[in-house]
Amino acid sequence: MADHKIKLDPGAAALLDALHGAGYAAYAVGGCVRDSLLGLTPHDWDLCTSALPRQVLDLFGAEQCIPTGLQHGTVTVKYGGKLYETTTFRTEGSYSDGRHPDSVAFVPDVKEDLARRDFTINAMAYSAEEGLIDPFGGQKDLARGLVRAVGVPHQRFTEDALRILRLYRFAARFGFEIDPATGQAARELCAHLDCVSTERITEELTRLLAAPKPGTWMEPAVFAVVLPELFTPENAPRFEVARAVIDTLPEGLPEVSARLAALLLPLGEQGTRKALKQLRCSNALIEEVTTLVREAGLVPEEKTAARAIQAKRLLGRLEPDSLRRLLALCAAHRPEQAAAFAALQTAAGRLQAENACCRVGQLAVNGRDLMALGAKPGPGLRGQLEALLEAVITGQLPNERKALLAAVKIELDP
């Protein structure tokens, strides 16, 4: 773990200097401090300060500020082409809806502000003048590889049940253990996730599945609340299989569709589509995941010539990245056929490099060419083009204009 002296982002440092110069306490806070201590590059730099929202607006000016959430003390300050959320030290009242505090109170002490945060590793603040402010042992927990709630775990999760999913997401992201008392509280209170908006749950679920090896932290009790259809008597035994398969698939947000497909495979294509719609996923993600589920029964051809034809047909209906994810999913589910799926991926890569004809749009002729020879417009025209494509894919015809037009002439005028 990096030394506790943190190199501040230039924009964050400049804003902190301005706040200090105006007589306010101010710190970098939360994830940027955590990531810096881990030797990682923070994506965002959040700041906290004793300055009230109006004082932040007055200090930096209306053109430089976005009043993001004044009632909660947050002003987003623009600096050097970046955005910095700057929030007044605050405490929070009760959470009647399990999502939002009923009230906030601005306070002068950063330690009071840190006490309201979710986990110790996120409850640290830093300034160049004072160094690390760590009243709850977050740095020690980073060194131990532990995710632990600030204060009383039940209270933290009762305030905002989404923190339950965040607990498992952070553990999966960093490969950390979960503090036993914190984990027990999460399992006991996970039913409260039904108070959280679907969009927030989906965002955290997606980020959990994007982690390097999330399988260990896919807590069944939590997933039974988020995706109850996976825990019917016939589907529940397959959840453990899905956890293991997911850990073998590529990580990262761009690859999460394959992991969702592995998770939802027991539901079939229609069940998967329904579950993703309930999670309010994007249409693009729904289509890719359901396609992967539909195609997951793919049987790889063993012979070279047949494999090439199969690869062409797959490239005809799937985008290259979707095909790569499908083959990874199939290999993970059927490791005894992993070599055959790898060979199919190699064949597909070779065809792409050669710009081989796999789709109607890649044919050397088009519908206008066929109509010029007397073909009639309509569904039949599409059928003729698809027949030409099949002949090209199977090697009966070369993808050459002269040869394709000659074949059409024979068909139109036998």
Buried (B, 14 or more C-beta within 10 A) or exposed (E): EEEBEBEBBEBBBBBBBBBBEBEBBBBBBBBBBBBBBBEEEBEBBBBBBBBBBEBBBEBBEEEBBBBBBBEBBBBBBBBEEEBBBBBBBBBBEEBEEBBEBEEBEBBEEBBBBBBBBBBBBBBBBBBBEEEBBBBBBBBEBBEEEBBBBBBEBBEBBBBBBBBBBBBBBBBBBBEBBBBEEBBEBBEBBBBBBEEBEEEBBBBBBBBBBBBEBBBBBBBBBBBBBBBEBBBEEEBEEBBEEBBEBBBBBEBEEEBBBBBBBBBBBBBBBEBBBBBBEEBEBEEEBBBBBBBBBBBBEBEBBEEEEEBBBBBBBBBBEBEBEBBBBBBBBBBBBBEEBBEBBBBBBEBBBEBBEEEBBBEBEBBBBEBEBBEEEEBEEEEEBEEBBEBBBBBBBEEEBEBEEEBBBEBBEEBEEE
